[in-house]
Amino acid sequence: MKKPKYVPVHDIRRELGLADHVCEILPAFHSLTGYDTVSFFSGYSKKTEWDIFLEHKSLLKDLGKFPTLSKQVIEDAERFICHIYKAPSENCNQARIKLFSQCHATETLPPSSDAAKFHIERANYQGKLSSPYNLASNSKGMQRACAV
């Protein structure tokens, strides 16, 4: 059996210079861009999506915080998905039309708005479960995951 590897996440966070508010959005980002129970966006790596996240993180600020999604949270997450596909639009359907009219292959198009909504709902649920505020206490008392 392999010995568990210690990864000093707090040092990585400090090295990257991530602020608390950014750290709190990470579960939502991770859930939306591909997780054990949430599919990923074909053709895009976490690195590419990370670069988009750093520029447009405010679009995910409320994803994974509440059990039900508001219309605004869905719209913001959809706009984030459009940025991943390099087709800034109000929704995925508009992005699909824009990219399709530029002769992009169908497998490179973003999901439809309906499919994106279901993806966002799964990501919201997973993000809520992964949120540092939702983690159970251990015998030593768990601190927020992002705390330095």
C-alpha positions, 0 to 999 in steps of 0.5 A, a space after each residue: 500500500 502506498 504511503 499517503 503524500 502530504 501536500 502543503 496546500 496552505 503553502 501553495 495558496 500563499 505562493 499563488 497569492 489567493 485571497 479568501 474570497 477566491 479560495 471560497 469559490 474554488 469548490 464551485 470552480 472545481 465542480 463546474 469544470 469537472 469533478 467525480 460526479 460532474 462531467 468536464 468540458 471536452 477539449 479544455 484542461 483545468 489549466 485553461 479553465 483556471 486562466 478563465 477563472 482568474 479573469 472571471 471568478 466573480 461569475 461563480 461567486 454564488 455557485 455552490 453556496 445555496 441548495 437551490 439556484 437563483 436565475 442569476 446564479 445560473 446565468 452567471 455560470 452559463 456566461 462563465 461556460 461561454 468564456 471557456 469556449 472563447 465565445 463571450 455571450 449571454 447564454 450557451 445557446 447564443 455561443 453555440 450559434 456564434 461558433 457554429 456560424 464560424 464553422 466550428 465542429 459540433 463536438 467543439 460547441 458548448 452545451 445547449 443552455 438546457 444541458 448547461 443548466 443541468 450541469 450547473 445544478 450538478 455542480 452546485 450540488 457538488 460544490 455545496 458538498 465540497 464547500 469549506 463551510 459544509 465540511 464536518 468537524 473532526 476530533 481536533 476541530 476542522 478549520 476552514 479549508 482556505 485558512 492560512 
